[in-house]
Amino acid sequence: MTRVLVLDIPSWADRFDTEAESHRQFDPVIRAVENTVPLVRVLGAGRIAMGARGPARYYRGEDGAAEALRRVHPDARIGVADGLFTAVLAARAANPVLIVPAGDSPAFLAPLSVAHLGDPDMADLLRRLGVSTLGGFAQLDDVSVRDRFGFPGERLHRFARGLDDSPIVPRDIPIDYAVESVFDPAIVRADELAFAMRATADDFIDRIARDRLACTAVWVTLTSERGERFERCWAHPTVFAGTDVVDRVRWQLESVARLTTDTSTEGFAGDGIVGVRLAPDQLAPQSRFERGMWGAPSSDRIHSVLSRVQSILGHEGVLTATIGGGRTLVEREIFSPWGDKPVIEHDAAKPWPGRLPDRVPTTVYRDGTAIMVGGTAVISPAETLAEPPRWLELDGRRRDVAAWSGPWPISERWWDGGGIRYRLQVVDTTGAAWVLLSAGPDWTIEARYD
Protein backbone atom coordinates (compact mmCIF):
# COMPACT_ATOMS: atom_id res chain seq x y z
CA MET A 1 0.00 0.00 0.00
CA THR A 2 1.35 3.42 -0.99
CA ARG A 3 2.09 5.82 1.85
CA VAL A 4 0.42 9.18 1.31
CA LEU A 5 1.02 12.55 2.98
CA VAL A 6 -1.81 15.13 3.05
CA LEU A 7 -1.53 18.80 4.00
CA ASP A 8 -4.86 20.29 5.08
CA ILE A 9 -5.69 23.84 6.18
CA PRO A 10 -8.99 23.64 8.10
CA SER A 11 -11.92 25.77 6.86
CA TRP A 12 -9.82 27.39 4.13
CA ALA A 13 -12.79 28.01 1.82
CA ASP A 14 -14.77 29.68 4.63
CA ARG A 15 -12.21 32.48 4.81
CA PHE A 16 -13.20 33.90 1.42
CA ASP A 17 -16.37 35.25 -0.14
CA THR A 18 -16.21 33.16 -3.31
CA GLU A 19 -14.87 29.79 -4.37
CA ALA A 20 -12.77 31.42 -7.09
CA GLU A 21 -11.13 33.71 -4.51
CA SER A 22 -10.30 30.75 -2.24
CA HIS A 23 -8.57 28.93 -5.10
CA ARG A 24 -6.71 32.06 -6.18
CA GLN A 25 -5.43 32.74 -2.65
CA PHE A 26 -4.39 29.09 -2.28
CA ASP A 27 -1.97 29.29 -5.23
CA PRO A 28 0.92 30.74 -3.15
CA VAL A 29 0.50 27.88 -0.68
CA ILE A 30 0.70 25.35 -3.53
CA ARG A 31 3.88 26.95 -4.85
CA ALA A 32 5.40 26.96 -1.36
CA VAL A 33 4.63 23.24 -0.98
CA GLU A 34 6.15 22.51 -4.39
CA ASN A 35 9.31 24.31 -3.31
CA THR A 36 9.48 21.85 -0.41
CA VAL A 37 8.11 18.70 -2.09
CA PRO A 38 7.64 18.47 -5.88
CA LEU A 39 4.98 16.45 -7.70
CA VAL A 40 1.92 17.21 -5.58
CA ARG A 41 -1.77 16.65 -6.24
CA VAL A 42 -4.20 19.44 -5.36
CA LEU A 43 -7.37 17.92 -3.90
CA GLY A 44 -9.11 21.28 -3.57
CA ALA A 45 -8.68 24.71 -2.07
CA GLY A 46 -6.94 24.11 1.27
CA ARG A 47 -5.84 20.50 0.70
CA ILE A 48 -2.82 18.95 -1.05
CA ALA A 49 -1.70 15.32 -1.30
CA MET A 50 1.65 13.76 -2.24
CA GLY A 51 3.47 10.49 -2.02
CA ALA A 52 5.21 10.17 1.35
CA ARG A 53 8.13 7.99 0.25
CA GLY A 54 10.21 10.68 -1.44
CA PRO A 55 9.80 13.37 1.24
CA ALA A 56 10.46 10.80 3.99
CA ARG A 57 13.77 9.84 2.36
CA TYR A 58 14.84 13.44 1.87
CA TYR A 59 13.85 14.63 5.35
CA ARG A 60 14.98 11.42 7.08
CA GLY A 61 11.58 10.09 8.01
CA GLU A 62 7.91 10.88 7.80
CA ASP A 63 8.17 13.00 10.96
CA GLY A 64 10.79 15.22 9.33
CA ALA A 65 8.75 15.58 6.14
CA ALA A 66 5.64 16.53 8.13
CA GLU A 67 7.53 19.16 10.13
CA ALA A 68 9.03 20.64 6.93
CA LEU A 69 5.58 20.97 5.37
CA ARG A 70 4.09 22.46 8.54
CA ARG A 71 6.33 25.49 8.02
CA VAL A 72 4.53 26.25 4.74
CA HIS A 73 1.49 27.68 6.59
CA PRO A 74 0.89 28.24 10.31
CA ASP A 75 -2.52 26.53 10.19
CA ALA A 76 -1.34 23.47 8.23
CA ARG A 77 -2.35 20.04 9.50
CA ILE A 78 -0.41 17.01 8.27
CA GLY A 79 -1.69 13.45 7.98
CA VAL A 80 0.32 10.42 6.84
CA ALA A 81 -1.22 6.99 6.27
CA ASP A 82 -1.66 4.06 3.90
CA GLY A 83 -3.79 5.32 1.02
CA LEU A 84 -5.28 8.69 0.15
CA PHE A 85 -8.62 8.23 1.95
CA THR A 86 -7.02 7.41 5.31
CA ALA A 87 -4.40 10.16 4.93
CA VAL A 88 -7.11 12.79 4.36
CA LEU A 89 -8.96 11.72 7.53
CA ALA A 90 -5.68 11.67 9.43
CA ALA A 91 -4.98 15.25 8.34
CA ARG A 92 -8.45 16.32 9.51
CA ALA A 93 -7.82 14.75 12.92
CA ALA A 94 -4.20 15.94 13.19
CA ASN A 95 -3.10 18.38 15.88
CA PRO A 96 -0.97 19.36 14.05
CA VAL A 97 0.58 16.07 12.81
CA LEU A 98 -0.91 12.58 12.82
CA ILE A 99 1.01 9.65 11.37
CA VAL A 100 -0.90 6.38 11.09
CA PRO A 101 1.68 3.56 11.13
CA ALA A 102 1.84 1.26 8.13
CA GLY A 103 -0.81 -1.46 8.38
CA ASP A 104 -2.85 0.36 11.07
CA SER A 105 -5.30 2.08 8.74
CA PRO A 106 -8.24 -0.30 9.51
CA ALA A 107 -7.83 0.26 13.25
CA PHE A 108 -7.66 4.06 12.78
CA LEU A 109 -10.75 4.10 10.57
CA ALA A 110 -12.90 1.65 12.56
CA PRO A 111 -14.41 4.07 15.14
CA LEU A 112 -15.06 6.87 12.64
CA SER A 113 -18.59 7.67 11.43
CA VAL A 114 -19.79 6.53 8.01
CA ALA A 115 -20.36 10.23 7.29
CA HIS A 116 -16.63 10.38 6.47
CA LEU A 117 -17.29 8.37 3.30
CA GLY A 118 -18.27 11.62 1.60
CA ASP A 119 -21.50 10.13 0.21
CA PRO A 120 -24.53 11.35 2.23
CA ASP A 121 -26.95 8.95 0.52
CA MET A 122 -24.75 5.93 1.24
CA ALA A 123 -24.15 7.07 4.82
CA ASP A 124 -27.88 7.52 5.42
CA LEU A 125 -28.66 4.09 3.97
CA LEU A 126 -25.99 2.42 6.09
CA ARG A 127 -27.32 4.05 9.25
CA ARG A 128 -30.82 2.77 8.46
CA LEU A 129 -29.28 -0.68 8.08
CA GLY A 130 -27.72 -0.37 11.53
CA VAL A 131 -24.17 0.38 10.35
CA SER A 132 -22.91 3.65 11.82
CA THR A 133 -19.10 3.30 11.78
CA LEU A 134 -16.50 2.61 9.12
CA GLY A 135 -15.43 -0.45 11.10
CA GLY A 136 -18.94 -1.87 10.93
CA PHE A 137 -19.09 -1.18 7.20
CA ALA A 138 -15.67 -2.83 6.71
CA GLN A 139 -16.88 -6.03 8.37
CA LEU A 140 -19.58 -6.57 5.73
CA ASP A 141 -18.87 -9.20 3.10
CA ASP A 142 -17.35 -7.54 0.01
CA VAL A 143 -19.36 -9.71 -2.41
CA SER A 144 -22.61 -8.79 -0.66
CA VAL A 145 -21.66 -5.11 -0.71
CA ARG A 146 -20.97 -5.28 -4.45
CA ASP A 147 -24.26 -7.05 -5.14
CA ARG A 148 -26.24 -4.58 -3.01
CA PHE A 149 -24.51 -1.26 -3.75
CA GLY A 150 -22.73 -1.84 -7.06
CA PHE A 151 -19.31 -0.49 -7.99
CA PRO A 152 -19.63 2.83 -6.05
CA GLY A 153 -20.49 0.91 -2.87
CA GLU A 154 -17.65 -1.56 -3.42
CA ARG A 155 -15.20 1.35 -3.83
CA LEU A 156 -16.33 2.97 -0.56
CA HIS A 157 -16.15 -0.42 1.15
CA ARG A 158 -12.47 -0.68 0.19
CA PHE A 159 -11.92 2.80 1.63
CA ALA A 160 -13.48 1.73 4.94
CA ARG A 161 -11.16 -1.29 5.03
CA GLY A 162 -8.11 0.96 4.52
CA LEU A 163 -7.47 -0.37 1.01
CA ASP A 164 -7.62 2.89 -0.95
CA ASP A 165 -5.16 2.57 -3.84
CA SER A 166 -6.07 5.84 -5.60
CA PRO A 167 -2.97 7.09 -7.46
CA ILE A 168 -1.35 10.40 -6.55
CA VAL A 169 -1.27 12.03 -9.98
CA PRO A 170 0.85 15.23 -9.81
CA ARG A 171 -0.77 18.39 -11.08
CA ASP A 172 0.30 19.90 -14.36
CA ILE A 173 2.26 23.04 -13.56
CA PRO A 174 1.06 25.66 -16.06
CA ILE A 175 3.62 27.55 -18.05
CA ASP A 176 3.86 31.19 -17.08
CA TYR A 177 3.62 33.14 -20.33
CA ALA A 178 3.49 36.52 -18.59
CA VAL A 179 6.06 39.12 -19.67
CA GLU A 180 6.99 42.45 -18.11
CA SER A 181 8.67 45.57 -19.46
CA VAL A 182 10.29 48.21 -17.28
CA PHE A 183 10.89 51.78 -18.51
CA ASP A 184 13.40 54.31 -17.22
CA PRO A 185 12.63 57.13 -17.67
CA ALA A 186 8.88 56.71 -17.41
CA ILE A 187 6.71 56.97 -20.53
CA VAL A 188 3.94 59.56 -20.51
CA ARG A 189 2.41 59.26 -23.98
CA ALA A 190 0.34 56.43 -25.42
CA ASP A 191 2.03 56.42 -28.83
CA GLU A 192 5.49 56.22 -27.20
CA LEU A 193 4.35 53.37 -24.98
CA ALA A 194 2.88 51.50 -27.97
CA PHE A 195 6.16 51.85 -29.87
CA ALA A 196 8.17 50.63 -26.87
CA MET A 197 5.91 47.58 -26.43
CA ARG A 198 6.02 46.28 -30.02
CA ALA A 199 8.90 43.85 -29.58
CA THR A 200 7.64 42.66 -26.18
CA ALA A 201 4.12 42.04 -27.53
CA ASP A 202 5.48 40.07 -30.50
CA ASP A 203 7.65 37.91 -28.20
CA PHE A 204 4.64 37.37 -25.89
CA ILE A 205 2.47 36.03 -28.72
CA ASP A 206 5.34 34.01 -30.26
CA ARG A 207 5.98 32.18 -26.97
CA ILE A 208 2.35 31.14 -26.80
CA ALA A 209 2.26 30.16 -30.48
CA ARG A 210 5.32 27.91 -30.09
CA ASP A 211 3.23 25.69 -27.82
CA ARG A 212 0.49 25.51 -30.48
CA LEU A 213 -1.77 27.75 -28.43
CA ALA A 214 -3.67 30.91 -29.25
CA CYS A 215 -4.47 33.79 -26.90
CA THR A 216 -8.08 34.99 -26.97
CA ALA A 217 -7.99 37.23 -23.87
CA VAL A 218 -5.10 39.08 -22.25
CA TRP A 219 -4.51 40.98 -19.02
CA VAL A 220 -2.69 44.30 -19.35
CA THR A 221 -1.31 45.87 -16.18
CA LEU A 222 0.19 49.37 -16.24
CA THR A 223 2.25 50.58 -13.29
CA SER A 224 2.79 54.30 -12.77
CA GLU A 225 5.69 56.10 -11.10
CA ARG A 226 3.61 56.39 -7.94
CA GLY A 227 3.06 52.65 -7.84
CA GLU A 228 -0.55 52.82 -9.02
CA ARG A 229 -1.69 49.80 -11.05
CA PHE A 230 -4.18 50.04 -13.90
CA GLU A 231 -5.32 46.51 -14.79
CA ARG A 232 -7.79 45.34 -17.40
CA CYS A 233 -8.66 42.14 -19.24
CA TRP A 234 -9.08 42.56 -23.01
CA ALA A 235 -10.92 40.05 -25.18
CA HIS A 236 -10.51 39.47 -28.91
CA PRO A 237 -13.07 38.32 -31.51
CA THR A 238 -10.66 35.62 -32.70
CA VAL A 239 -6.95 35.50 -31.79
CA PHE A 240 -4.51 38.12 -30.56
CA ALA A 241 -1.57 39.08 -32.74
CA GLY A 242 1.30 41.24 -31.53
CA THR A 243 -0.19 44.37 -33.09
CA ASP A 244 -3.52 43.70 -31.37
CA VAL A 245 -1.79 43.53 -27.99
CA VAL A 246 0.00 46.83 -28.70
CA ASP A 247 -3.35 48.44 -29.56
CA ARG A 248 -4.82 47.31 -26.23
CA VAL A 249 -1.87 48.74 -24.31
CA ARG A 250 -2.31 52.05 -26.09
CA TRP A 251 -6.08 52.11 -25.59
CA GLN A 252 -5.73 51.28 -21.92
CA LEU A 253 -3.35 54.16 -21.33
CA GLU A 254 -5.64 56.49 -23.27
CA SER A 255 -8.58 55.45 -21.10
CA VAL A 256 -6.88 56.61 -17.92
CA ALA A 257 -8.49 59.91 -16.94
CA ARG A 258 -5.28 61.86 -16.43
CA LEU A 259 -3.84 61.06 -19.85
CA THR A 260 -3.57 63.84 -22.46
CA THR A 261 -3.08 62.67 -26.01
CA ASP A 262 -1.91 65.97 -27.48
CA THR A 263 1.69 66.85 -28.24
CA SER A 264 2.18 68.96 -25.12
CA THR A 265 4.70 68.02 -22.47
CA GLU A 266 2.02 67.51 -19.84
CA GLY A 267 1.52 63.92 -20.87
CA PHE A 268 0.30 61.67 -18.05
CA ALA A 269 0.00 64.56 -15.60
CA GLY A 270 3.73 64.22 -14.92
CA ASP A 271 3.20 60.66 -13.61
CA GLY A 272 4.37 58.29 -16.33
CA ILE A 273 4.27 54.55 -16.83
CA VAL A 274 7.31 52.63 -15.54
CA GLY A 275 6.08 49.08 -16.10
CA VAL A 276 3.78 47.03 -18.31
CA ARG A 277 2.82 43.41 -17.67
CA LEU A 278 1.11 41.15 -20.22
CA ALA A 279 -0.47 37.86 -19.15
CA PRO A 280 -2.85 35.55 -21.03
CA ASP A 281 -6.28 35.10 -19.51
CA GLN A 282 -7.68 32.57 -22.01
CA LEU A 283 -5.71 30.15 -24.16
CA ALA A 284 -7.10 27.76 -26.75
CA PRO A 285 -5.62 25.19 -29.15
CA GLN A 286 -4.24 26.93 -32.21
CA SER A 287 -5.91 24.39 -34.50
CA ARG A 288 -9.29 25.84 -33.58
CA PHE A 289 -8.44 29.04 -35.45
CA GLU A 290 -6.51 27.72 -38.44
CA ARG A 291 -7.78 28.73 -41.86
CA GLY A 292 -9.45 26.29 -44.18
CA MET A 293 -7.91 24.81 -47.29
CA TRP A 294 -9.63 27.27 -49.63
CA GLY A 295 -8.54 30.47 -47.92
CA ALA A 296 -10.04 32.71 -45.30
CA PRO A 297 -13.83 32.82 -44.95
CA SER A 298 -15.71 36.09 -45.23
CA SER A 299 -15.89 36.39 -41.43
CA ASP A 300 -12.09 36.60 -41.29
CA ARG A 301 -12.07 39.37 -43.87
CA ILE A 302 -14.73 41.27 -41.92
CA HIS A 303 -12.70 40.91 -38.75
CA SER A 304 -9.56 42.13 -40.50
CA VAL A 305 -11.28 45.27 -41.81
CA LEU A 306 -13.02 46.09 -38.51
CA SER A 307 -9.81 45.58 -36.54
CA ARG A 308 -7.94 47.98 -38.82
CA VAL A 309 -10.68 50.60 -38.48
CA GLN A 310 -10.68 50.11 -34.70
CA SER A 311 -6.90 50.51 -34.61
CA ILE A 312 -7.29 53.90 -36.34
CA LEU A 313 -10.34 55.22 -34.46
CA GLY A 314 -9.65 53.75 -31.04
CA HIS A 315 -11.16 51.06 -28.87
CA GLU A 316 -14.70 52.45 -28.93
CA GLY A 317 -14.52 53.51 -32.56
CA VAL A 318 -16.17 50.26 -33.73
CA LEU A 319 -19.18 49.01 -31.77
CA THR A 320 -21.32 45.90 -32.06
CA ALA A 321 -24.96 45.75 -30.95
CA THR A 322 -26.58 43.15 -28.72
CA ILE A 323 -30.21 42.87 -27.64
CA GLY A 324 -30.69 42.59 -23.89
CA GLY A 325 -33.66 42.69 -21.55
CA GLY A 326 -35.95 45.65 -20.89
CA ARG A 327 -39.28 47.16 -21.83
CA THR A 328 -38.19 49.96 -24.16
CA LEU A 329 -35.90 49.52 -27.12
CA VAL A 330 -33.33 51.96 -25.71
CA GLU A 331 -33.04 49.80 -22.61
CA ARG A 332 -32.60 46.65 -24.71
CA GLU A 333 -29.96 48.10 -27.02
CA ILE A 334 -26.43 47.28 -25.78
CA PHE A 335 -23.33 48.53 -27.60
CA SER A 336 -19.89 47.11 -26.87
CA PRO A 337 -16.51 47.69 -28.52
CA TRP A 338 -15.57 45.24 -31.26
CA GLY A 339 -13.95 42.21 -29.64
CA ASP A 340 -15.28 42.84 -26.11
CA LYS A 341 -17.82 40.57 -24.51
CA PRO A 342 -21.14 42.43 -24.09
CA VAL A 343 -22.07 43.30 -20.52
CA ILE A 344 -25.76 42.37 -20.29
CA GLU A 345 -27.28 43.64 -17.06
CA HIS A 346 -30.84 42.52 -17.81
CA ASP A 347 -31.51 39.00 -19.06
CA ALA A 348 -33.47 39.06 -22.31
CA ALA A 349 -34.97 35.63 -21.53
CA LYS A 350 -36.85 36.94 -18.50
CA PRO A 351 -40.41 38.23 -18.90
CA TRP A 352 -40.64 41.94 -19.64
CA PRO A 353 -44.34 42.92 -19.76
CA GLY A 354 -44.90 45.66 -22.29
CA ARG A 355 -41.80 45.01 -24.38
CA LEU A 356 -42.03 44.97 -28.18
CA PRO A 357 -42.04 41.41 -29.54
CA ASP A 358 -39.47 40.23 -32.06
CA ARG A 359 -38.57 41.25 -34.67
CA VAL A 360 -37.45 44.54 -33.25
CA PRO A 361 -36.87 47.68 -35.37
CA THR A 362 -33.33 48.36 -36.59
CA THR A 363 -33.29 52.14 -36.07
CA VAL A 364 -33.73 53.23 -32.46
CA TYR A 365 -34.03 56.89 -31.48
CA ARG A 366 -32.08 57.34 -28.25
CA ASP A 367 -32.67 61.09 -27.86
CA GLY A 368 -36.48 61.03 -27.51
CA THR A 369 -37.22 62.89 -30.76
CA ALA A 370 -40.62 64.60 -30.47
CA ILE A 371 -43.30 64.00 -33.10
CA MET A 372 -46.78 65.47 -33.49
CA VAL A 373 -49.65 63.04 -33.97
CA GLY A 374 -52.66 64.76 -35.48
CA GLY A 375 -56.12 63.65 -34.45
CA THR A 376 -55.04 62.05 -31.21
CA ALA A 377 -56.21 63.80 -28.09
CA VAL A 378 -55.61 61.76 -24.96
CA ILE A 379 -55.80 58.09 -24.09
CA SER A 380 -59.04 57.52 -22.26
CA PRO A 381 -59.36 55.47 -19.07
CA ALA A 382 -60.35 52.56 -21.30
CA GLU A 383 -56.82 52.77 -22.76
CA THR A 384 -58.02 53.52 -26.28
CA LEU A 385 -57.30 56.58 -28.41
CA ALA A 386 -59.91 59.30 -28.14
CA GLU A 387 -59.47 59.87 -31.89
CA PRO A 388 -57.65 57.83 -34.52
CA PRO A 389 -54.30 59.33 -35.64
CA ARG A 390 -54.66 61.02 -39.05
CA TRP A 391 -51.22 62.51 -39.67
CA LEU A 392 -47.67 62.73 -38.30
CA GLU A 393 -45.46 65.82 -38.29
CA LEU A 394 -41.69 65.51 -37.98
CA ASP A 395 -39.17 68.30 -38.71
CA GLY A 396 -41.91 70.42 -40.28
CA ARG A 397 -42.97 67.67 -42.70
CA ARG A 398 -46.50 66.28 -42.42
CA ARG A 399 -47.25 62.68 -43.41
CA ASP A 400 -50.68 61.15 -43.62
CA VAL A 401 -51.32 57.98 -41.63
CA ALA A 402 -52.18 54.87 -43.65
CA ALA A 403 -52.52 52.39 -40.77
CA TRP A 404 -52.02 52.23 -37.02
CA SER A 405 -52.34 49.87 -34.06
CA GLY A 406 -52.35 50.24 -30.31
CA PRO A 407 -51.94 51.74 -27.85
CA TRP A 408 -50.25 49.21 -25.53
CA PRO A 409 -49.47 50.15 -21.92
CA ILE A 410 -45.97 49.96 -20.47
CA SER A 411 -46.22 49.92 -16.69
CA GLU A 412 -42.89 50.22 -14.86
CA ARG A 413 -42.25 50.02 -11.11
CA TRP A 414 -45.95 50.37 -10.28
CA TRP A 415 -45.15 49.34 -6.69
CA ASP A 416 -42.89 52.39 -6.37
CA GLY A 417 -45.20 54.98 -7.87
CA GLY A 418 -43.94 54.56 -11.43
CA GLY A 419 -46.06 55.91 -14.26
CA ILE A 420 -47.64 54.28 -17.29
CA ARG A 421 -46.51 54.99 -20.83
CA TYR A 422 -48.10 53.83 -24.04
CA ARG A 423 -46.68 52.51 -27.29
CA LEU A 424 -48.28 53.17 -30.67
CA GLN A 425 -47.37 51.73 -34.08
CA VAL A 426 -48.07 53.88 -37.14
CA VAL A 427 -47.49 53.43 -40.90
CA ASP A 428 -47.56 56.58 -43.03
CA THR A 429 -48.47 56.85 -46.70
CA THR A 430 -44.79 56.76 -47.73
CA GLY A 431 -44.52 53.24 -46.33
CA ALA A 432 -42.43 54.19 -43.28
CA ALA A 433 -43.38 52.32 -40.11
CA TRP A 434 -42.91 54.07 -36.76
CA VAL A 435 -43.00 53.04 -33.13
CA LEU A 436 -44.10 55.91 -30.88
CA LEU A 437 -43.97 56.33 -27.10
CA SER A 438 -46.24 58.58 -25.10
CA ALA A 439 -44.70 61.28 -22.91
CA GLY A 440 -47.73 62.63 -21.10
CA PRO A 441 -50.02 64.15 -23.76
CA ASP A 442 -47.13 64.26 -26.26
CA TRP A 443 -45.39 61.58 -28.31
CA THR A 444 -41.75 60.74 -29.05
CA ILE A 445 -40.25 58.41 -31.66
CA GLU A 446 -38.96 55.19 -30.16
CA ALA A 447 -37.90 53.44 -33.38
CA ARG A 448 -38.45 53.07 -37.10
CA TYR A 449 -38.72 49.88 -39.15
CA ASP A 450 -36.28 49.99 -42.09
N, C-alpha and C positions, 0 to 999 in steps of 0.2 A: 504494500500500500504506500502511495506517495505521501510524503510529509509535506504539509502545506502551512504557510505562514500568512496570516490575515492581519492587516492593519485597519482598525475601525475607529472613527471619530464619532462618538455618540451624538445623535440628534443634529447632525450636520445640516440636513436640509431644512430643519426648523429655524435656522438662524437667518434665512434669507426669504425675501418676499416671493420669489418665483423659482421654479425648478431650473430655468436657464441660468439664473444668477448663481444658484448653488453649484452648478457644474462649472461655471466660469471661474468662480472663486476657488474651486478645488484644484484647478490646473496647477497652481504653484506647488501645492502639496504633492501632486503626482510627480512633478519634475524633481522635487526634493527627494522623494523616495527613489526615483530612478538614478539619482546621483549616488545613492547609497547602495541600492540593489537594482541591477538592470532586469529587463524582461519581466515586467509586472503585468497583471491583468486587472483592469479597473472594473469592479463589480457594480459600481454606482457612485453617486456623489457621497463622499465620506467613507468609502470602503475600497481597499485594494488587496489583492491576493497575489502570492508568488510561491514558487517552489522553495521549500526550506533547506534543501540539501546544499545548494551553492552558498547562500548566506551563512549557514552554519559552519561550513568549511572555512570560509574567509574570516569570520569573526570568532572562530574557535569554539563553536557550540551554538545551540539554539538560543541559549540564554544571552550570549553576546550579540547575536543577530537581533534579538528582540530589543535589547537595550539600545543598540545603534539606531533602530527604526523609531524608538520612542522619542528620540531627540528631534525627529522631523517636525513634530507638532506637540505642544504641551498636553493636549487632550487625547493623544493617541492611545488606543488600547490594542494590545497585541495578543493574538491567539495562535497557538501552534498545535497541530493534531494530525492524525491520519485522515486524509481526505478533506475536500473543500467544505462540505456541509458541517462537519464537526469543528473545523477550524474557525468557521464563521461564528458558531455558537460559543466557542471558547473565547473569541475576541469580545463578544457581547458580555460575557460573564467575567472578563479579565478585570483586575484591579491592581496595577495596570497591565500585568502580564500573566497569562495562564498557558502553561505548556502541558498538554495531555500526553503522557508517555506513550510510546509506540505500543499498540495492541490494547490500550485501555479505552479506546473510543466507545465500545458498547457500554462499559460501566459508567462513563461520563454522561452518555446520552440517556441512560435508562430512566432516571427520575424526572427528566424534563417533560413538559407538557407537549401533547401532540400539536398544539398551536404553533410550535416551532417548525413544523413541516412547511409552512408558507402557503398552505392550501386550505382556506377556511372551510370549503365544502367537505373536503376529506376529513378535516379535524372534527367538524360537527357530526359527520356520519360515524366516525370512530367512537366519539363520546356516547352517541345513542346506542352503540353496540357494546358499551361498557368498557371501552379501551380509552384511557385518559392520558397515558404516558407513552413515551417513545419505547420504553422497555417492554411494555405490554404489547405494543404494535409489533416489535421485533420478534416476540415469541410466537406470533402467528405463523402458520405454515406458509412458505413462500408460494407453493403451487396453489393453495386456496386463495391467497391474496391476488395472484395473477388472474385466476378464474373469476373472482368477484369484482376486482377493481381495474382489471386490464393493465396495459403497460404503464400508465401514469402511477397507478397504485403500486405496482411492482417496483418502480423506480424509487418512490418514497419509502417503501419497505426496506430497500437496500440502504437508504440514508439512515433510517432508524437503527439498523444493525451495524452502522459504522463502516459500511462498505462503499462509500461514495468514491468512485474512480473518475470523476469529472476532470478532464485535462485542464491544466493552467496554460491557456493560450495567451502569449504576450500580446499586448496591444500594439497596433501599428502606430509608430511615432510619425506624425505628419511632418512633411518637409516645410520648413519655414521659408516662404518665398518673399517675405517682407524685405524691402530695401529702404535705406534712409540716406538722405543727402543733407550735408551741413554746409552752411554758407557763412563766410566771413570775408568782407563785411556783409551785413544783412541786406536782403533784397526788398525793395519797397514798391516795385512796380510789377504788375501782372505779366506784361510782355517779357520783362527781363527774367522773371521766375520761370515762365514757360520755356524760354530759350535755354536756361540753365538745366532744366529737367529733361530735355530731349534724350540725351544719352542714357540717363538713369531709367527713364520710362521704357526705352527700347530694350535695355538689358533685363528689366523686370518682366516684360512680356516674353522675351526670348527664353528666360529660365523656365517659365511655365510651359512654353511650347515644347521645349526639349523633352519634357516628360509626357508629351502627347496629351496635354491638357489645354483647356481654353478658359480664360477668365471672363465671366459674365457680370461680375460686380466687384468693385474695388473700394477699399477704404483709403481716403486721403486725409492725412493729419498734418496741419500746418502749425508750427511752433514759432511764436513771436519772440522778440528780444526780451520781453518781460516775462516770458515763460508761459504765456497764454497758449492754449491749444484749441485749434479750430478743426473739428473732426466731422467728416461726413462720408456716408456710403453712397457711391454712384453706381447706378445700374446701366446696362447697355442693351439695346434691342437684340443684338446678336453676340458678337465677341469683341473684346477690347483689343485694339492695336496700340502701338506706342503713341501715335499721334492723338488717339482718343483719350489716353491717360493724360497727356499734356494739356489737352483742352479742358479736362475736368479740374486739373490743378489751377489753371488760369481762371476758370469760372468760379472756383471756390474762393480764390483770393479776391476776385471782383465782387463777390457777394458779401464780403465783410463790410460792415457799415462804414468803417473809417477809411476805406480805400478810395483814393482819387485816381481816376484813369487818365487824367490829362498829362501834359508834358511838364507840369510844374515840378518843383523840387520837394513839394510837400509829401507826395507819395503816401505811404501808409501812416500818416499822422506822425512821422518821425519814428515809428516803431515797426521795424521791418521784420521779415521772415528769416529766421536763422536755421530752420530745419524743416524738411518735408519727409514724411514717411508714407510709403505705398504698401498696402497689404491686400491680398485677394480676399474677398468675402465669399464668393461662389466660384467653384471650379467645376468644369464638366469635361467629359471625354472630347477630345478634338474631333473625333470621327463624326460626332453629332452635327458638326457645322461644316463639314467638307462639301465642296461643290459637286454637283452631279457630272456625269460624263459629258453631257451636251452643253456645258457652260452654266453660267449663273442664271437662276430664275429671275423673273421680273421683280420679286420681292427684294432680292439683293441689290438690284439696280436702284429701286426706290430708296432703300436704306442708304446707299452710297450718296445719292443726290441730297437727301434730307440731312445726312450727317455733315456734308460739305456746307450746306446753307446754315446749319446750326453752328458750325465752326466759325462762320463769318459773322453771324448776327448775335451769337451768344447763346447761353444755355436755354433761355426762355424765348429764343427767337423762333423756334419751331415747336408748336404745341399739337398734341393729339387729344381728341375728345372721347370721353367715356360717359355713358348714361348711368347715373346712380339713382338713389331713392329720393323721394320728395313729392310734393303735390304740384308745385309749379315747375315749368320747364327750366327756369333759371336755377332753381334748386337742384334739379337733376343733371344739369350740364356741368361736367367736371373736365377741366383742361389741365394737362400735365405735360412737362417738357418731353420732347422726343427721347425715348430711351428710359425714362423714369417710370416706375410702377405707380399707377394712379392711386391716390389716397382717397378711398371711398368711405366717407363718414356715415352715410345712410344706406343701408342695404336695399337694393332695388327689388329683391325678392319678397320683402315684407309688404303687408297691405298698406296702401296709401290712399284712403278714401278721397275721392275728388281729383285724382290725378288723371291726366289724359292717357287713354289707352294707346298701345302701339298700333300703327307706326307713328312715331312722333315727328313733328315738323323739323326741317333741317335748318331753317333760319330762326334764331331766337333773339328777341329784342331785350337786351339786358338793361337798357336805360329807361324803361317805362315810357316809351313814346306815346304821347296823347293822340287820340283820334276821336273825331266827332261822329256820332251815330245818329242820323236823322230819323225821326219818327219814334224814337224810343224815349219814353218819359222815365218812369221808375219801375223797378221790379216790385210787383204787388206782394202782399203777404202770401199769396198762393204760389209765389215763386214762378210767375209767368210774366212776360213782357206786357206792359200796359198797352203798347202799340208795336206792331211789327216794324223792324228796321227797314227803311226805304233807301237810304243812301249812306255812304261813308265819306268823310272829308279828311284828307291827310295832306299836309304841306300845301294847302290852298287848292288842291285838286279834289273835285267831287266825283264819286263813282256810285253808280246805281247798284243796288243789291239785287242779285239774281236768286239767291237761296240763303237760308239761314237755319240754324238749329240751336236749341238751348232755351233758357240758360240752365247751367248746372252749378249747384252750390259747392263751394270749397270752404269747409268749416275747419279752422285751425285753433287748437288750444282752447276749446270751448270751456274747459274746466277752469281756465285761468283768465276768463273774460275776453278771449280772442274774438275777433269779428268774423263775419261771413262775407266772402267774395263770390263773384259769379263769373263763369266762363261762357263765352258765346262764340259760335263758329259762323262765319259769314263768307259767302262767295259773291264777288262782284261780277259785273257784266263783262269785264276783261278776262275773266277766268281765274283771277287770283283768289286764293283761299286764305282767310285770316282767322287767327285765334285771338279773341279779345278777352281782357280781364276787367272787371268792374273796379273802380276806385271811388266809392261813394256813388254819387249820381253820374260820374264821368267814366270814360273807358280808356284803357291803354292797350297797346298792341303787345301781346305775349309772344306770338310767333307767326310765321307765314309758311304755307306749304309751297315748296318749289317744284 
